[in-house]
Structure formats: C-alpha cells, structure tokens
C-alpha cells in the first residue's frame, strides 16, 4: 500500500521526471504496461495481506486452544482430579 501511495503522490510532487526517465531506461512505452504493473502490484499487496491474516488467525487459534486447555487443567486440579500416569490423557483419578 505504501508503494501505491508513493506512486500516486510522487508525480504530483516533482516525481514526474523521474518516472519518465525510468520509463525510457526500461523501455516502458505504453500506458498499458504501467496499468498492468499497477494491477500486479495490487494483487501482490492483497495476497500478502491475506497471507498475513491467515498466519495471525492460525496463531490466535493455537493460543486460544492452549489457554482453554490450561484453564481446564486448573479447573480439574481445583476439584482434586489429576491425570493418571501411563493410561493416556483420557484417564483421570480422583484424589
């Protein structure tokens, strides 16, 4: 998003000649090439944003499941129930 903002503001504030030089040096001769480039830039921004959100959601889900499991363990300990050793997570004994 920052690149798009810079590209939008740059030509209005003395960046126009720089863009013209860049276009000449890289043989970008049509407006369609710039349009295509900007569309690719937007797609990359959206893809990055979606990927970032997916990673954050996965992390939040993991943290929530850990805190729920931790809270459940504290509740069981408060009423005197502890896991039995060697019988699996489902087995519990009352103390």
Secondary structure, 3 states (H helix, E strand, C coil): CHHHHHHHHHHHHHHHHHHHHHHHHCCCCCHHHHHHHHHHHHHHHHHHHHHHHHHHHHHHHHHHHHHHHHHHHHHHHHCCEEECCCCCCCCEEEC
